[in-house]
């Protein structure tokens, strides 16, 4: 909404012989001025690439992420 950036996580839990997987969607909105969000890397390792991509493309900083660095854009890219 408006002047905010969003980080969206979609998680699915699939168990053996499960008729329906369990799904959850988490949305975190942050100001464009100082976009900082706690990293979920230490809970869900699969968030690694997505947090790095958001950092690189949008400038959202994920606190306590162990490998937060550019992966797609040149060092001169500022983001939103």
TIMI-2910 file (N, C-alpha, C, CB; in pm, 1 decimal, decimal comma, always signed):
<rs>
+----------+----------+----------+----------+----------+----------+----------+----------+----------+----------+----------+----------+------+
!      n_x !      n_y !      n_z !     ca_x !     ca_y !     ca_z !      c_x !      c_y !      c_z !     cb_x !     cb_y !     cb_z ! resn !
+----------+----------+----------+----------+----------+----------+----------+----------+----------+----------+----------+----------+------+
!    +81,2 !   -120,3 !     +0,0 !     +0,0 !     +0,0 !     +0,0 !    +85,3 !   +126,3 !     +0,0 !    -92,3 !     +0,0 !   +119,6 !  Unk !
!    +55,9 !   +218,0 !    -85,9 !   +121,6 !   +347,6 !    -87,3 !   +271,9 !   +343,0 !    -93,7 !    +82,5 !   +422,5 !    +30,6 !  Unk !
!   +336,9 !   +404,5 !     +4,4 !   +481,7 !   +414,5 !     +6,3 !   +550,3 !   +300,4 !    +77,1 !   +521,5 !   +540,8 !    +69,4 !  Unk !
!   +490,9 !   +184,0 !    +77,2 !   +549,1 !    +69,8 !   +146,3 !   +599,6 !    -35,3 !    +48,3 !   +447,4 !     +8,0 !   +240,6 !  Unk !
!   +697,4 !   -112,1 !    +92,9 !   +742,0 !   -231,2 !    +20,8 !   +689,1 !   -352,4 !    +96,6 !   +899,6 !   -235,9 !     +7,1 !  Unk !
!   +674,3 !   -463,9 !    +28,9 !   +623,6 !   -584,7 !    +94,1 !   +716,7 !   -701,8 !    +69,1 !   +482,3 !   -618,0 !    +44,4 !  Unk !
!   +732,1 !   -781,6 !   +170,9 !   +802,0 !   -909,1 !   +158,4 !   +696,6 !  -1016,0 !   +184,6 !   +926,0 !   -920,7 !   +259,0 !  Unk !
!   +677,9 !  -1105,9 !    +89,2 !   +571,5 !  -1205,3 !    +98,2 !   +632,4 !  -1344,9 !    +97,8 !   +470,5 !  -1189,2 !    -18,3 !  Unk !
!   +594,5 !  -1423,9 !   +197,1 !   +641,6 !  -1561,9 !   +207,9 !   +522,6 !  -1655,7 !   +190,8 !   +713,2 !  -1586,8 !   +344,7 !  Unk !
!   +537,4 !  -1757,2 !   +106,4 !   +437,1 !  -1862,1 !    +89,4 !   +501,2 !  -1992,8 !   +134,1 !   +385,7 !  -1870,8 !    -60,0 !  Unk !
!   +443,0 !  -2054,6 !   +234,8 !   +497,2 !  -2180,2 !   +286,5 !   +393,6 !  -2290,3 !   +273,0 !   +541,1 !  -2165,0 !   +433,7 !  Unk !
!   +440,5 !  -2409,1 !   +235,9 !   +353,9 !  -2525,3 !   +223,0 !   +415,3 !  -2641,9 !   +298,1 !   +331,1 !  -2561,5 !    +74,7 !  Unk !
!   +335,4 !  -2705,6 !   +382,5 !   +379,9 !  -2824,0 !   +455,9 !   +311,7 !  -2944,6 !   +393,0 !   +347,1 !  -2813,1 !   +609,9 !  Unk !
!   +392,9 !  -3037,1 !   +343,8 !   +340,6 !  -3157,2 !   +280,1 !   +391,8 !  -3277,6 !   +357,3 !   +381,9 !  -3164,8 !   +129,6 !  Unk !
!   +300,0 !  -3359,7 !   +406,4 !   +338,0 !  -3481,1 !   +477,9 !   +306,9 !  -3602,1 !   +391,3 !   +264,7 !  -3490,9 !   +614,1 !  Unk !
!   +366,6 !  -3714,8 !   +425,8 !   +338,9 !  -3838,5 !   +352,6 !   +190,5 !  -3870,5 !   +357,7 !   +420,9 !  -3955,7 !   +410,1 !  Unk !
!   +135,2 !  -3906,4 !   +243,4 !     -5,4 !  -3945,3 !   +230,2 !   -102,7 !  -3837,5 !   +277,5 !    -30,2 !  -4071,8 !   +307,4 !  Unk !
!    -63,6 !  -3713,2 !   +269,4 !   -152,7 !  -3604,1 !   +310,5 !   -252,1 !  -3574,4 !   +198,8 !    -71,4 !  -3476,4 !   +346,4 !  Unk !
!   -379,3 !  -3566,7 !   +235,0 !   -481,6 !  -3533,8 !   +136,1 !   -474,6 !  -3386,6 !    +95,9 !   -620,6 !  -3566,6 !   +190,7 !  Unk !
!   -445,2 !  -3302,3 !   +194,0 !   -435,8 !  -3159,8 !   +165,9 !   -312,3 !  -3102,8 !   +234,7 !   -563,5 !  -3085,8 !   +212,2 !  Unk !
!   -228,3 !  -3035,2 !   +159,9 !   -112,2 !  -2971,6 !   +223,4 !   -156,9 !  -2851,9 !   +307,2 !     -8,8 !  -2926,9 !   +116,7 !  Unk !
!    -80,1 !  -2821,3 !   +408,1 !   -106,8 !  -2703,4 !   +490,8 !    -29,4 !  -2586,7 !   +430,8 !    -66,4 !  -2727,6 !   +641,5 !  Unk !
!    -97,7 !  -2475,5 !   +412,7 !    -34,7 !  -2359,0 !   +351,0 !    -53,9 !  -2235,3 !   +437,8 !    -91,9 !  -2334,8 !   +210,5 !  Unk !
!    +46,2 !  -2148,8 !   +433,3 !    +38,6 !  -2022,0 !   +505,2 !   +106,5 !  -1915,2 !   +420,1 !   +105,2 !  -2032,5 !   +646,9 !  Unk !
!    +51,1 !  -1795,1 !   +423,8 !   +108,8 !  -1680,8 !   +353,5 !   +135,3 !  -1571,9 !   +456,7 !    +13,9 !  -1629,1 !   +238,7 !  Unk !
!   +258,1 !  -1522,9 !   +460,5 !   +296,5 !  -1417,5 !   +553,8 !   +337,8 !  -1295,3 !   +472,1 !   +412,5 !  -1464,4 !   +648,9 !  Unk !
!   +276,2 !  -1180,9 !   +501,3 !   +310,0 !  -1055,6 !   +433,0 !   +362,4 !   -956,7 !   +536,3 !   +186,1 !   -996,7 !   +357,3 !  Unk !
!   +477,0 !   -898,7 !   +506,4 !   +536,8 !   -799,3 !   +594,5 !   +555,0 !   -671,5 !   +514,0 !   +673,2 !   -849,5 !   +654,2 !  Unk !
!   +496,6 !   -562,4 !   +562,3 !   +508,2 !   -433,4 !   +495,1 !   +610,7 !   -348,2 !   +568,2 !   +371,0 !   -361,2 !   +488,6 !  Unk !
!   +691,7 !   -277,2 !   +490,9 !   +799,2 !   -197,3 !   +548,5 !   +810,5 !    -65,4 !   +471,5 !   +934,2 !   -275,2 !   +545,4 !  Unk !
!   +850,8 !    +39,0 !   +541,2 !   +867,3 !   +170,8 !   +479,9 !   +976,7 !   +168,1 !   +373,1 !   +900,6 !   +275,9 !   +587,2 !  Unk !
!   +958,1 !   +245,1 !   +268,4 !  +1061,1 !   +256,2 !   +164,5 !  +1183,4 !   +332,5 !   +214,4 !  +1004,2 !   +325,3 !    +40,6 !  Unk !
!  +1166,7 !   +411,8 !   +318,4 !  +1276,1 !   +494,6 !   +369,2 !  +1388,3 !   +411,5 !   +430,7 !  +1223,4 !   +592,6 !   +471,7 !  Unk !
!  +1355,8 !   +319,0 !   +516,7 !  +1455,6 !   +231,3 !   +579,7 !  +1399,3 !    +89,8 !   +580,9 !  +1491,3 !   +279,3 !   +725,9 !  Unk !
!  +1400,4 !    +23,1 !   +466,3 !  +1337,5 !   -108,9 !   +457,8 !  +1419,6 !   -218,1 !   +527,3 !  +1316,3 !   -146,3 !   +312,2 !  Unk !
!  +1383,4 !   -250,5 !   +651,2 !  +1450,3 !   -356,3 !   +727,7 !  +1346,7 !   -452,9 !   +781,6 !  +1534,4 !   -297,1 !   +843,5 !  Unk !
!  +1376,1 !   -581,6 !   +766,7 !  +1287,1 !   -687,7 !   +812,6 !  +1373,3 !   -795,9 !   +877,1 !  +1200,8 !   -746,0 !   +694,4 !  Unk !
!  +1329,1 !   -855,4 !   +986,6 !  +1403,7 !   -969,5 !  +1041,3 !  +1402,4 !  -1085,6 !   +940,8 !  +1343,0 !  -1014,8 !  +1177,9 !  Unk !
!  +1515,2 !  -1148,8 !   +921,9 !  +1525,5 !  -1261,8 !   +829,4 !  +1458,7 !  -1385,8 !   +888,2 !  +1673,2 !  -1291,4 !   +796,4 !  Unk !
!  +1396,4 !  -1464,6 !   +801,0 !  +1341,1 !  -1594,0 !   +843,9 !  +1433,2 !  -1708,7 !   +801,8 !  +1199,6 !  -1614,9 !   +784,5 !  Unk !
!  +1552,6 !  -1674,7 !   +754,7 !  +1648,2 !  -1775,9 !   +707,8 !  +1674,8 !  -1883,0 !   +812,9 !  +1779,2 !  -1709,6 !   +668,3 !  Unk !
!  +1687,1 !  -1842,6 !   +938,5 !  +1723,1 !  -1938,1 !  +1043,9 !  +1607,6 !  -2030,5 !  +1079,8 !  +1769,3 !  -1863,9 !  +1168,0 !  Unk !
!  +1486,4 !  -1997,3 !  +1036,1 !  +1370,9 !  -2085,4 !  +1056,9 !  +1347,4 !  -2169,4 !   +932,1 !  +1243,8 !  -2003,2 !  +1091,8 !  Unk !
!  +1348,7 !  -2102,9 !   +816,2 !  +1326,5 !  -2169,4 !   +687,8 !  +1443,9 !  -2139,1 !   +596,1 !  +1192,2 !  -2123,9 !   +622,9 !  Unk !
!  +1534,8 !  -2232,2 !   +581,2 !  +1654,3 !  -2213,2 !   +497,3 !  +1617,1 !  -2184,4 !   +351,8 !  +1744,3 !  -2337,4 !   +504,1 !  Unk !
!  +1500,4 !  -2230,8 !   +309,7 !  +1458,9 !  -2210,3 !   +170,8 !  +1430,5 !  -2063,1 !   +139,3 !  +1335,3 !  -2293,6 !   +141,1 !  Unk !
!  +1424,0 !  -1977,0 !   +239,4 !  +1401,8 !  -1833,9 !   +216,4 !  +1530,2 !  -1762,7 !   +173,7 !  +1345,8 !  -1768,4 !   +342,6 !  Unk !
!  +1641,0 !  -1832,5 !   +172,3 !  +1771,9 !  -1774,4 !   +142,3 !  +1771,6 !  -1695,1 !    +11,6 !  +1876,9 !  -1884,1 !   +135,2 !  Unk !
!  +1741,4 !  -1759,0 !    -98,8 !  +1748,4 !  -1692,8 !   -228,9 !  +1646,6 !  -1579,8 !   -240,5 !  +1726,3 !  -1793,8 !   -340,4 !  Unk !
!  +1524,3 !  -1601,3 !   -190,6 !  +1420,8 !  -1499,5 !   -203,1 !  +1456,8 !  -1372,7 !   -125,9 !  +1287,6 !  -1554,2 !   -154,1 !  Unk !
!  +1514,6 !  -1388,5 !     -6,8 !  +1555,3 !  -1270,1 !    +68,5 !  +1671,4 !  -1199,2 !     -0,9 !  +1594,6 !  -1308,6 !   +212,2 !  Unk !
!  +1761,9 !  -1274,6 !    -56,5 !  +1874,4 !  -1213,5 !   -128,0 !  +1826,5 !  -1140,7 !   -253,1 !  +1978,3 !  -1320,1 !   -165,7 !  Unk !
!  +1729,5 !  -1197,7 !   -322,5 !  +1674,3 !  -1133,2 !   -441,6 !  +1602,4 !  -1002,7 !   -405,0 !  +1577,5 !  -1228,9 !   -514,2 !  Unk !
!  +1522,9 !  -1004,4 !   -298,5 !  +1453,7 !   -882,6 !   -253,8 !  +1552,4 !   -775,1 !   -210,9 !  +1358,5 !   -914,5 !   -138,3 !  Unk !
!  +1658,5 !   -816,7 !   -144,6 !  +1763,3 !   -722,8 !   -104,8 !  +1826,3 !   -659,0 !   -228,3 !  +1871,2 !   -794,0 !    -19,8 !  Unk !
!  +1856,7 !   -741,5 !   -326,7 !  +1924,4 !   -694,8 !   -447,1 !  +1835,5 !   -605,4 !   -533,1 !  +1971,7 !   -812,8 !   -528,5 !  Unk !
!  +1712,0 !   -645,0 !   -553,9 !  +1623,4 !   -572,9 !   -645,2 !  +1549,3 !   -455,5 !   -580,7 !  +1523,5 !   -668,2 !   -702,5 !  Unk !
!  +1511,1 !   -469,9 !   -453,7 !  +1427,9 !   -368,5 !   -389,2 !  +1497,3 !   -292,4 !   -277,6 !  +1305,7 !   -432,4 !   -334,9 !  Unk !
!  +1609,8 !   -344,6 !   -230,4 !  +1682,2 !   -277,5 !   -123,1 !  +1632,5 !   -310,3 !    +16,0 !  +1675,2 !   -131,8 !   -143,0 !  Unk !
!  +1548,8 !   -414,0 !    +29,8 !  +1501,8 !   -454,7 !   +162,4 !  +1615,5 !   -527,8 !   +232,6 !  +1373,8 !   -545,4 !   +152,7 !  Unk !
!  +1651,9 !   -480,9 !   +350,7 !  +1759,6 !   -542,9 !   +427,6 !  +1699,6 !   -644,6 !   +524,6 !  +1842,6 !   -435,3 !   +504,5 !  Unk !
!  +1751,2 !   -766,3 !   +523,1 !  +1702,8 !   -873,4 !   +610,4 !  +1803,3 !   -893,4 !   +722,6 !  +1680,7 !  -1006,2 !   +531,0 !  Unk !
!  +1765,0 !   -849,5 !   +841,8 !  +1854,3 !   -853,6 !   +957,4 !  +1891,2 !   -997,2 !   +993,6 !  +1789,2 !   -784,4 !  +1077,3 !  Unk !
!  +2018,4 !  -1018,7 !  +1019,7 !  +2075,6 !  -1147,7 !  +1060,5 !  +2077,3 !  -1253,1 !   +950,2 !  +1999,3 !  -1201,2 !  +1177,1 !  Unk !
!  +2061,6 !  -1211,4 !   +825,4 !  +2077,8 !  -1305,9 !   +714,2 !  +2228,0 !  -1326,4 !   +694,5 !  +2008,1 !  -1253,0 !   +581,0 !  Unk !
!  +2276,0 !  -1451,3 !   +689,5 !  +2420,3 !  -1476,4 !   +685,9 !  +2489,7 !  -1444,9 !   +553,6 !  +2444,8 !  -1617,6 !   +718,7 !  Unk !
!  +2416,0 !  -1441,6 !   +442,5 !  +2479,1 !  -1421,2 !   +311,8 !  +2408,0 !  -1312,8 !   +231,2 !  +2480,4 !  -1552,1 !   +232,7 !  Unk !
!  +2368,8 !  -1205,5 !   +295,1 !  +2294,7 !  -1100,6 !   +226,3 !  +2389,9 !  -1020,5 !   +137,8 !  +2223,0 !  -1007,9 !   +327,8 !  Unk !
!  +2384,5 !  -1048,4 !     +6,7 !  +2470,6 !   -979,1 !    -89,0 !  +2401,2 !   -976,7 !   -224,3 !  +2610,2 !  -1047,6 !    -99,3 !  Unk !
!  +2451,5 !   -895,1 !   -312,3 !  +2394,8 !   -884,9 !   -447,1 !  +2414,5 !  -1016,3 !   -523,0 !  +2459,7 !   -767,6 !   -524,8 !  Unk !
!  +2308,8 !  -1054,5 !   -596,9 !  +2318,6 !  -1177,5 !   -675,9 !  +2277,9 !  -1156,1 !   -821,5 !  +2231,9 !  -1286,0 !   -614,2 !  Unk !
!  +2210,8 !  -1044,4 !   -851,9 !  +2162,9 !  -1020,4 !   -988,3 !  +2207,7 !   -886,3 !  -1046,1 !  +2013,1 !  -1027,6 !   -990,8 !  Unk !
!  +2203,0 !   -782,6 !   -965,3 !  +2224,6 !   -647,0 !  -1014,1 !  +2367,5 !   -599,4 !   -987,8 !  +2125,5 !   -551,7 !   -949,0 !  Unk !
!  +2413,2 !   -498,6 !  -1065,2 !  +2547,2 !   -442,9 !  -1042,3 !  +2552,3 !   -364,5 !   -910,9 !  +2588,6 !   -351,8 !  -1159,9 !  Unk !
!  +2671,7 !   -342,7 !   -860,1 !  +2689,3 !   -272,3 !   -732,7 !  +2633,4 !   -130,2 !   -734,6 !  +2835,9 !   -267,7 !   -696,8 !  Unk !
!  +2619,7 !    -70,4 !   -851,8 !  +2569,3 !    +67,1 !   -861,9 !  +2416,7 !    +76,0 !   -852,1 !  +2614,8 !   +128,6 !   -992,6 !  Unk !
!  +2347,1 !    -37,4 !   -857,2 !  +2200,5 !    -38,8 !   -852,5 !  +2153,3 !     +3,1 !   -713,8 !  +2144,9 !   -179,4 !   -888,6 !  Unk !
!  +2058,2 !    +97,4 !   -707,5 !  +2008,3 !   +147,7 !   -579,8 !  +1877,7 !    +80,8 !   -539,9 !  +1989,0 !   +298,0 !   -586,7 !  Unk !
!  +1793,7 !    +43,2 !   -632,9 !  +1665,5 !    -19,9 !   -599,8 !  +1555,1 !    +83,3 !   -587,7 !  +1676,6 !    -99,2 !   -469,9 !  Unk !
!  +1446,3 !    +47,5 !   -524,5 !  +1330,9 !   +135,9 !   -513,1 !  +1362,9 !   +245,9 !   -418,8 !  +1206,9 !    +61,0 !   -467,0 !  Unk !
+----------+----------+----------+----------+----------+----------+----------+----------+----------+----------+----------+----------+------+
</rs>
